[in-house]
Amino acid sequence: MASHPLSPLGAFVRQHDPDRYLAALFAPATRREALFALIAFNHELARAREVTSTPIATLIRLQWWRDAVAEAADGRPARRHEVAGPLHQAITEGALDAAALSALIDAREAEAEPEGIPTREAFGAYLRAGPGGFAVAAGRLLGVADAALPVLQRLGALQGLAGVLRSVPAHATQGRCLLPQDALAEAGLSQEGVIAEPATAEPLRRALAEEGSAQLAKARAEDLPRQALPAALPVVLAARDLARLAAGLPIPAPRGLGDRIAIIWAGFRGRL
């Protein structure tokens, strides 16, 4: 874990994505700042929909990041931004791949669709490309062999599922719902109804959490090289969140000591 002063970028990540921050502390010191840049970039992409009121405004923010990535790939100067600057450096130094980062931006466009995500299949694709793609990018940064990347992608997608389910009430306050439309219809729900009254989605949320818990247990049993650990460790918290959601229990915010100990202990053991 880190034993030297935290950089401004590290402090940014600790504030805005504490789960991934704790995992990143187990990365080698030589890779940690680039990993912080990736996490901060992912946070900024998530904010694109959170801080805008229209789909067009969301797409404009995403395009800003797409342009920033392209400029770094082309060797043009970095943008003056607390995250864009370090991201530019990580790209130009070869720690992060511009094409992979652009794919993460593309995945976020699903969040700008006013109709939401239409099917379970589309929802799964969104999770694999977004949070799953993030885990793959982190794994590549850490030098994980290609053979292990599909496992990382599955773990990342399931972490993303836990995040979506955990955020149903928060998303509703933002006027959106990321649960798949066909699953909502099967449960007698609608996107508009969940936005108006998030509690109506509780049975569906519990059912999806139960499915996710079973899938995550299988994925965690697969072999994963130790160097992939900082990219995979957040699933320790995802597993705890899915279990809580399946049981209809609240998820503490901010996280309690038990959650923090769980991820730190897994990191020291080197096992998920």
N, C-alpha and C positions, 0 to 999 in steps of 0.2 A: 504494500500500500504506500501512498504518498507520505514522504517524510520531510519534504522541503516546502517552502512557502507556496501558497496557492496563487496561481496567476489570475489576472482579471477575468480571463475567459473561464477558468475553472470556477471562480466565484459566481459568474453568470449562470453556469450550468448547475451549480449547487442550489442556487435560488430557484431556477425555473424547471429543472428536471432532476429532483433529488434522488429518484430511484436509479436512473442511469448514471448519475454522478457517483453514487456509492459503488456501482459495478465498475466504473471507469478507474477507480482508485487501484484496482487490481491489475490494470494494464501496465506493461513495462514503461518506465519513465520516458523512454525515447519515443513512445507512441501516444502518450497520454494527451498531449496538447492537440494532436490531430484528432484524437477521439473526442475530446471536448468540442472541437470545431464541428465535427459531425453531429454531435448531440445538440449543440446550439443551433445549427442549421435546421435540424429536424423540428426544434421548438419554434423557430421562426415560420416554418411551413405550417405548423399546426395553428399558429396565430393568424394566418392569412384569412381563415374563415371566422375565427373568433372575434376579430376586431373590425370586421366589415359588415355592412348591412345588406349588401346586394351581391349576387353571384358575379357580376361584372367586376366589382371592386375586388373580390377575392381573386379572380383570375389576373387582374392587374398586379396585385401583390406577388402572386406566384410568378408572373412574367418578370418582375423585377429580379427575383432570385435566379430565374433561368438565364437572364442576361448577365448577372454577376458571375455565374458559373462559366458561361461561355467566354466571358472576358478573361477569366483566369486561364481557361484552356488555351486561349489564343495568345497568352502572354501580355495582355494589356494591363494597365495599372489597376490596382485594387480600389474598390469603392470605399469611401470613408464611412465605415459602419462598424460597430463593435463586434459584429459576427462576420460580416462579409470580408473584413480584413484578414482575420485568422483563417477563414475558409479558403480565401485566395491563396494564402501561403501554403496550406496543406495540399491544395491542388497542384500548385506550381512545383512543389517539392516531390510530387509523385505519391504522397501518402493516400490521397483520395482521388478516385476516378471521376472525371467530369460526367461521363455518360451515365454512371450509376447514380450520381446526384441528380441529374436531369430526370432520370426515371422516377426518383422519389418525388420530384415536383409534379410529374405527370400523374402519379398515383393520387396526389392530393386534389386533383381536379374533380374527383368524384364527390368531394365534400362541398363543391360549389353548385352541384346539380340541385335545382329547386325541387325536383320530384323525388329526391333521395336516391337510395340504392335499390334497384328494382327486385333483385332475386338473391337467394342464398348463394347461388353460384357467383354472381357479381360481387356479393359481399366478401366471399372467400378470396376472390381475385384481388379485391381492394386490400384485404389484410395481408395477402402474400406479397403484393407489390409495395405497399407502404411500410408498415412495421416489419414485415418479413424482409423487404428489401433493405431496410435500415440495418437489420441484424447481419445480413450478408455483407453490406458495405463495411460494417464494423469488423466482421471476421476477416475480410480481405486486408483491411488496414493492419490487423494483428498478425497477418501472415498465415492464416488458416488455409490448409490445402483445399482445393476445389471439391474434393470428395466429401468433405464435411459440411460444405455450405448448404446443401438441401436441408440438413437437420437444423442448422441455424435458422434457415428461412421458416421452417415449420414452427420452431420455438418462438421466433419473432412474431409470426402471424397470430399465435395464440396469446402472446402478450398483448398484441393489439386488440384481440377480442375482449380480453379482460378490461382493457382501457375503454373501449366503446361501451361495454355494459356498465362499467363503473360510472361513466359520464352521462348516462341517459338523462338524469335530472338536470345536470349542468347544460347539456346540449339543448334541452327544452327551453331553458331561460334565454338561449341564443336564437330561438326560433327554428331549430333544426332537429332532425332525428336520423341517425345513421343505421338503425335497424332495418333489415331488408323488408321490402314491401310485401313480398309473398308470405314471409313468416308473420308479419303483422296481420295480413288478411286471414291467414289460417287461424290466428288467435282471436279473430273478431275485432281487430284494432285497425286504426289508420294512423298515418304519420301525423295528421292534424290533431287527432285525438290525443296522441301521446305527448305532443308539444303542449297541448292545453292542460293535460293532467297526466304527468309522468307516472304516477302510481298505477295507472291502468296497465302499464307494461310489465308490472312486477312478475306475473306468472310466466310470461315469455322470457323475461330476463333470467329468471331462475332456471328455466328449461335450457336456454342457450348456455348458461353457466355450467350446468351439469354435463352437457355435451362437451364443452370446452375442457372441463376438468378431466374427463376420461381421455380425451385426445392428448392433453398435456402430459398425463401420467405415462402414456406410451412414448411420447416424444422425449421425455426426460430420461427414459430408460435406454435410449440409443447412445451409441458410443460417440463421444465428442472429445477432441484433443484439448488438453489443459489450456493451450494458448487461446482457445476460443472462449474461455470462461468469462472475460469481461464483456463480451458481446452477448452471452447467454444468461448471465446472472439475474437480470431483471425478471426472468420467468419464475424465480423463487417467490417473488412478491405476487406475480400474476396467479400462481397456484393458490396462494393464500386468499387472494381477492376472489377468485372463482369459487373457492370453497365457501367463502362468506356469502357471496351472491346466491349460490345454489341453496344455501340454508336460510336465505332471507335476512341475513345479518348485515348491519351497516359496516362500511369500510371507513376506518378512522382517517380523518384529514385535519391536520397533517398526520403522517404515519406515527404510530407509537413505537416504543422501544422494542417490542417483540418483533415487529417487521424489520427494523434496522438490524437487530441482532441476527435474524434469520439470513439475511443476504450477506452480512459480514462473515458469519460462521461458514456459510457455503463457500464463500470466496477463500477463506483460510484452508478449508478442507480440500478445495479443488474439485468439488462435486456438486451437481445440482440437486 
